[in-house]
Amino acid sequence: MMPSEIERCDQELLVATVAFESQEGILVTNANQVILRANSSSQVTGYSAKRADIAM
């Protein structure tokens, strides 16, 4: 990767991290609606990051 491409990827990762750790509950699912990730605010929904079914 070129340095500018690495910087762009780093910036996108930072934005995604900040958005995911927002005050809103966020669940990330796959096409089969299996929860891949849950942020700490998703406790409102009854799910937590520890309870999320991690499908890798």
C-alpha positions as CSV (number, residue, x, y, z in Angstrom):
1,M,0.0,0.0,0.0
2,M,1.1,3.5,-0.7
3,P,1.5,5.9,2.3
4,S,-1.5,8.0,1.2
5,E,-3.7,4.8,0.9
6,I,-2.6,3.7,4.4
7,E,-3.4,7.2,5.8
8,R,-6.9,7.0,4.2
9,C,-7.5,3.5,5.6
10,D,-6.4,4.7,9.0
11,Q,-8.8,7.7,8.9
12,E,-11.7,5.4,7.8
13,L,-10.9,3.0,10.7
14,L,-10.9,5.9,13.1
15,V,-14.2,7.2,11.9
16,A,-15.7,3.7,12.1
17,T,-14.4,3.2,15.6
18,V,-15.8,6.5,16.9
19,A,-19.2,5.9,15.2
20,F,-19.4,2.3,16.6
21,E,-18.7,3.5,20.2
22,S,-21.4,6.2,20.0
23,Q,-24.2,6.5,22.6
24,E,-26.6,4.7,20.2
25,G,-26.9,0.9,20.4
26,I,-25.4,-0.6,17.3
27,L,-25.6,-4.3,16.2
28,V,-23.8,-5.5,13.1
29,T,-25.3,-8.6,11.6
30,N,-24.5,-10.8,8.6
31,A,-27.0,-11.6,5.8
32,N,-28.5,-14.4,8.0
33,Q,-29.1,-11.9,10.8
34,V,-26.4,-13.4,13.0
35,I,-24.9,-10.7,15.3
36,L,-21.3,-10.2,14.4
37,R,-20.6,-7.2,16.7
38,A,-22.5,-5.2,19.3
39,N,-21.2,-1.9,20.9
40,S,-21.4,-1.2,24.6
41,S,-24.5,1.0,24.1
42,S,-26.5,-1.9,22.7
43,Q,-27.4,-3.0,26.2
44,V,-30.6,-1.0,25.6
45,T,-31.6,-3.8,23.2
46,G,-30.7,-6.5,25.6
47,Y,-27.6,-7.5,23.8
48,S,-24.0,-6.9,24.8
49,A,-20.7,-7.3,23.1
50,K,-20.1,-10.4,25.3
51,R,-23.4,-12.0,24.4
52,A,-23.1,-11.4,20.6
53,D,-22.8,-14.5,18.5
54,I,-19.5,-14.0,16.8
55,A,-19.6,-15.6,13.4
56,M,-16.1,-15.7,11.8
